Amino acid sequence: MAILNGVFTVISMLMFFGIIWWAWSKHRVKDNDEAARLPFALPDEGSDKGNRNKGYGS
């Protein structure tokens, strides 16, 4: 059972570091920049812009 736990731990660590490597790789820079700007692309909650006839903002 201890060997199985060790194997599972090693596989989990490799998967974790693989995901980190993939997320920070150079070919993901454009997608990461785009995702970082998404919150600023949403309309403000208090403004009427884009919320007309929906019952938001008064």
N, CA, C and O atoms as CSV, one atom per row, in Angstrom:
chain,resi,resn,atom,element,x,y,z
A,1,MET,N,N,0.825,-1.201,0.000
A,1,MET,CA,C,0.000,0.000,0.000
A,1,MET,C,C,0.867,1.262,0.000
A,1,MET,O,O,0.498,2.267,-0.608
A,2,ALA,N,N,2.009,1.214,0.674
A,2,ALA,CA,C,2.892,2.378,0.732
A,2,ALA,C,C,3.459,2.689,-0.648
A,2,ALA,O,O,3.633,3.855,-1.003
A,3,ILE,N,N,3.745,1.654,-1.419
A,3,ILE,CA,C,4.274,1.877,-2.773
A,3,ILE,C,C,3.217,2.566,-3.632
A,3,ILE,O,O,3.540,3.464,-4.410
A,4,LEU,N,N,1.966,2.156,-3.498
A,4,LEU,CA,C,0.879,2.773,-4.252
A,4,LEU,C,C,0.732,4.246,-3.873
A,4,LEU,O,O,0.528,5.092,-4.744
A,5,ASN,N,N,0.832,4.553,-2.592
A,5,ASN,CA,C,0.762,5.949,-2.143
A,5,ASN,C,C,1.914,6.763,-2.732
A,5,ASN,O,O,1.718,7.898,-3.166
A,6,GLY,N,N,3.106,6.185,-2.747
A,6,GLY,CA,C,4.269,6.872,-3.308
A,6,GLY,C,C,4.123,7.126,-4.798
A,6,GLY,O,O,4.447,8.209,-5.285
A,7,VAL,N,N,3.636,6.128,-5.519
A,7,VAL,CA,C,3.432,6.270,-6.964
A,7,VAL,C,C,2.387,7.344,-7.241
A,7,VAL,O,O,2.574,8.179,-8.126
A,8,PHE,N,N,1.307,7.327,-6.505
A,8,PHE,CA,C,0.257,8.330,-6.678
A,8,PHE,C,C,0.794,9.728,-6.369
A,8,PHE,O,O,0.457,10.682,-7.070
A,9,THR,N,N,1.611,9.864,-5.348
A,9,THR,CA,C,2.195,11.156,-4.994
A,9,THR,C,C,3.099,11.669,-6.113
A,9,THR,O,O,3.028,12.843,-6.477
A,10,VAL,N,N,3.940,10.805,-6.657
A,10,VAL,CA,C,4.836,11.204,-7.746
A,10,VAL,C,C,4.037,11.611,-8.975
A,10,VAL,O,O,4.346,12.626,-9.598
A,11,ILE,N,N,3.025,10.848,-9.332
A,11,ILE,CA,C,2.184,11.181,-10.488
A,11,ILE,C,C,1.480,12.514,-10.273
A,11,ILE,O,O,1.401,13.335,-11.187
A,12,SER,N,N,0.972,12.725,-9.071
A,12,SER,CA,C,0.293,13.992,-8.762
A,12,SER,C,C,1.246,15.174,-8.857
A,12,SER,O,O,0.883,16.223,-9.390
A,13,MET,N,N,2.456,15.015,-8.347
A,13,MET,CA,C,3.440,16.094,-8.424
A,13,MET,C,C,3.815,16.394,-9.869
A,13,MET,O,O,3.928,17.560,-10.250
A,14,LEU,N,N,4.007,15.356,-10.678
A,14,LEU,CA,C,4.335,15.562,-12.086
A,14,LEU,C,C,3.204,16.280,-12.823
A,14,LEU,O,O,3.456,17.162,-13.644
A,15,MET,N,N,1.981,15.905,-12.533
A,15,MET,CA,C,0.839,16.580,-13.156
A,15,MET,C,C,0.770,18.049,-12.723
A,15,MET,O,O,0.513,18.930,-13.543
A,16,PHE,N,N,1.000,18.302,-11.441
A,16,PHE,CA,C,0.972,19.676,-10.927
A,16,PHE,C,C,2.020,20.536,-11.626
A,16,PHE,O,O,1.710,21.618,-12.125
A,17,PHE,N,N,3.264,20.052,-11.659
A,17,PHE,CA,C,4.325,20.827,-12.288
A,17,PHE,C,C,4.126,20.925,-13.800
A,17,PHE,O,O,4.540,21.913,-14.405
A,18,GLY,N,N,3.511,19.939,-14.414
A,18,GLY,CA,C,3.178,20.012,-15.832
A,18,GLY,C,C,2.161,21.104,-16.117
A,18,GLY,O,O,2.289,21.833,-17.101
A,19,ILE,N,N,1.171,21.220,-15.279
A,19,ILE,CA,C,0.163,22.271,-15.451
A,19,ILE,C,C,0.784,23.639,-15.243
A,19,ILE,O,O,0.490,24.571,-15.991
A,20,ILE,N,N,1.638,23.776,-14.238
A,20,ILE,CA,C,2.327,25.050,-13.999
A,20,ILE,C,C,3.183,25.414,-15.211
A,20,ILE,O,O,3.163,26.559,-15.665
A,21,TRP,N,N,3.931,24.447,-15.735
A,21,TRP,CA,C,4.777,24.698,-16.907
A,21,TRP,C,C,3.920,25.122,-18.108
A,21,TRP,O,O,4.280,26.055,-18.826
A,22,TRP,N,N,2.802,24.446,-18.323
A,22,TRP,CA,C,1.915,24.764,-19.445
A,22,TRP,C,C,1.317,26.169,-19.292
A,22,TRP,O,O,1.269,26.936,-20.254
A,23,ALA,N,N,0.859,26.501,-18.070
A,23,ALA,CA,C,0.201,27.789,-17.839
A,23,ALA,C,C,1.163,28.966,-18.022
A,23,ALA,O,O,0.748,30.037,-18.467
A,24,TRP,N,N,2.420,28.781,-17.690
A,24,TRP,CA,C,3.398,29.870,-17.764
A,24,TRP,C,C,4.278,29.780,-19.003
A,24,TRP,O,O,5.248,30.530,-19.107
A,25,SER,N,N,3.980,28.902,-19.938
A,25,SER,CA,C,4.815,28.773,-21.129
A,25,SER,C,C,4.634,29.987,-22.049
A,25,SER,O,O,3.638,30.705,-21.962
A,26,LYS,N,N,5.593,30.196,-22.910
A,26,LYS,CA,C,5.611,31.391,-23.765
A,26,LYS,C,C,4.442,31.443,-24.739
A,26,LYS,O,O,3.969,32.532,-25.065
A,27,HIS,N,N,3.969,30.309,-25.207
A,27,HIS,CA,C,2.872,30.346,-26.183
A,27,HIS,C,C,1.524,30.660,-25.534
A,27,HIS,O,O,0.526,30.789,-26.243
A,28,ARG,N,N,1.466,30.788,-24.199
A,28,ARG,CA,C,0.225,31.132,-23.503
A,28,ARG,C,C,0.162,32.613,-23.123
A,28,ARG,O,O,-0.823,33.041,-22.522
A,29,VAL,N,N,1.177,33.399,-23.453
A,29,VAL,CA,C,1.237,34.799,-23.024
A,29,VAL,C,C,0.032,35.587,-23.536
A,29,VAL,O,O,-0.586,36.330,-22.773
A,30,LYS,N,N,-0.308,35.435,-24.810
A,30,LYS,CA,C,-1.433,36.177,-25.387
A,30,LYS,C,C,-2.742,35.816,-24.674
A,30,LYS,O,O,-3.518,36.706,-24.326
A,31,ASP,N,N,-2.990,34.538,-24.458
A,31,ASP,CA,C,-4.220,34.103,-23.783
A,31,ASP,C,C,-4.262,34.594,-22.336
A,31,ASP,O,O,-5.319,34.991,-21.846
A,32,ASN,N,N,-3.118,34.569,-21.652
A,32,ASN,CA,C,-3.075,35.045,-20.268
A,32,ASN,C,C,-3.331,36.543,-20.192
A,32,ASN,O,O,-4.040,37.003,-19.296
A,33,ASP,N,N,-2.762,37.315,-21.121
A,33,ASP,CA,C,-3.017,38.754,-21.153
A,33,ASP,C,C,-4.488,39.055,-21.424
A,33,ASP,O,O,-5.069,39.948,-20.806
A,34,GLU,N,N,-5.080,38.316,-22.339
A,34,GLU,CA,C,-6.497,38.500,-22.655
A,34,GLU,C,C,-7.376,38.171,-21.441
A,34,GLU,O,O,-8.324,38.897,-21.143
A,35,ALA,N,N,-7.061,37.097,-20.758
A,35,ALA,CA,C,-7.834,36.712,-19.574
A,35,ALA,C,C,-7.661,37.733,-18.447
A,35,ALA,O,O,-8.591,37.960,-17.672
A,36,ALA,N,N,-6.489,38.344,-18.350
A,36,ALA,CA,C,-6.250,39.339,-17.315
A,36,ALA,C,C,-7.063,40.603,-17.550
A,36,ALA,O,O,-7.390,41.310,-16.596
A,37,ARG,N,N,-7.393,40.898,-18.797
A,37,ARG,CA,C,-8.172,42.100,-19.120
A,37,ARG,C,C,-9.680,41.888,-19.059
A,37,ARG,O,O,-10.429,42.863,-19.115
A,38,LEU,N,N,-10.144,40.662,-18.948
A,38,LEU,CA,C,-11.587,40.385,-18.974
A,38,LEU,C,C,-12.391,41.159,-17.918
A,38,LEU,O,O,-13.459,41.671,-18.256
A,39,PRO,N,N,-11.944,41.270,-16.674
A,39,PRO,CA,C,-12.764,42.008,-15.699
A,39,PRO,C,C,-12.981,43.469,-16.079
A,39,PRO,O,O,-13.991,44.063,-15.700
A,40,PHE,N,N,-12.054,44.047,-16.815
A,40,PHE,CA,C,-12.179,45.448,-17.200
A,40,PHE,C,C,-13.060,45.623,-18.432
A,40,PHE,O,O,-13.436,46.750,-18.755
A,41,ALA,N,N,-13.391,44.558,-19.115
A,41,ALA,CA,C,-14.234,44.636,-20.309
A,41,ALA,C,C,-15.717,44.626,-19.947
A,41,ALA,O,O,-16.556,44.916,-20.800
A,42,LEU,N,N,-16.052,44.303,-18.714
A,42,LEU,CA,C,-17.443,44.256,-18.287
A,42,LEU,C,C,-17.955,45.666,-17.999
A,42,LEU,O,O,-17.180,46.519,-17.567
A,43,PRO,N,N,-19.238,45.928,-18.228
A,43,PRO,CA,C,-19.776,47.250,-17.891
A,43,PRO,C,C,-19.823,47.428,-16.374
A,43,PRO,O,O,-19.926,46.460,-15.620
A,44,ASP,N,N,-19.746,48.673,-15.952
A,44,ASP,CA,C,-19.839,48.969,-14.517
A,44,ASP,C,C,-21.225,48.618,-14.001
A,44,ASP,O,O,-22.215,48.752,-14.721
A,45,GLU,N,N,-21.292,48.171,-12.756
A,45,GLU,CA,C,-22.572,47.742,-12.191
A,45,GLU,C,C,-23.534,48.909,-11.981
A,45,GLU,O,O,-24.744,48.733,-12.127
A,46,GLY,N,N,-23.035,50.079,-11.647
A,46,GLY,CA,C,-23.897,51.213,-11.340
A,46,GLY,C,C,-24.334,52.005,-12.548
A,46,GLY,O,O,-25.198,52.873,-12.421
A,47,SER,N,N,-23.777,51.745,-13.711
A,47,SER,CA,C,-24.122,52.548,-14.884
A,47,SER,C,C,-25.329,51.959,-15.607
A,47,SER,O,O,-25.629,50.772,-15.486
A,48,ASP,N,N,-26.012,52.819,-16.361
A,48,ASP,CA,C,-27.157,52.375,-17.153
A,48,ASP,C,C,-26.720,51.866,-18.519
A,48,ASP,O,O,-27.529,51.306,-19.258
A,49,LYS,N,N,-25.475,52.050,-18.855
A,49,LYS,CA,C,-24.966,51.641,-20.178
A,49,LYS,C,C,-25.086,50.133,-20.339
A,49,LYS,O,O,-24.475,49.373,-19.589
A,50,GLY,N,N,-25.856,49.712,-21.295
A,50,GLY,CA,C,-26.030,48.293,-21.567
A,50,GLY,C,C,-27.070,47.616,-20.694
A,50,GLY,O,O,-27.310,46.418,-20.839
A,51,ASN,N,N,-27.694,48.366,-19.786
A,51,ASN,CA,C,-28.672,47.774,-18.870
A,51,ASN,C,C,-30.087,48.319,-19.084
A,51,ASN,O,O,-30.958,48.092,-18.244
A,52,ARG,N,N,-30.324,49.001,-20.140
A,52,ARG,CA,C,-31.655,49.577,-20.373
A,52,ARG,C,C,-32.680,48.464,-20.611
A,52,ARG,O,O,-32.372,47.435,-21.212
A,53,ASN,N,N,-33.881,48.689,-20.134
A,53,ASN,CA,C,-35.010,47.766,-20.274
A,53,ASN,C,C,-34.753,46.425,-19.608
A,53,ASN,O,O,-35.406,45.439,-19.948
A,54,LYS,N,N,-33.834,46.366,-18.685
A,54,LYS,CA,C,-33.579,45.112,-17.978
A,54,LYS,C,C,-33.864,45.246,-16.493
A,54,LYS,O,O,-33.718,44.281,-15.742
A,55,GLY,N,N,-34.269,46.431,-16.062
A,55,GLY,CA,C,-34.596,46.621,-14.655
A,55,GLY,C,C,-33.398,46.911,-13.774
A,55,GLY,O,O,-33.537,46.940,-12.552
A,56,TYR,N,N,-32.221,47.128,-14.357
A,56,TYR,CA,C,-31.032,47.434,-13.569
A,56,TYR,C,C,-30.808,48.929,-13.549
A,56,TYR,O,O,-31.108,49.628,-14.517
A,57,GLY,N,N,-30.285,49.411,-12.450
A,57,GLY,CA,C,-29.951,50.840,-12.359
A,57,GLY,C,C,-31.178,51.696,-12.575
A,57,GLY,O,O,-32.025,51.385,-13.412
A,58,SER,N,N,-31.271,52.762,-11.827
A,58,SER,CA,C,-32.448,53.595,-12.020
A,58,SER,C,C,-32.125,55.041,-12.157
A,58,SER,O,O,-33.027,55.862,-12.325
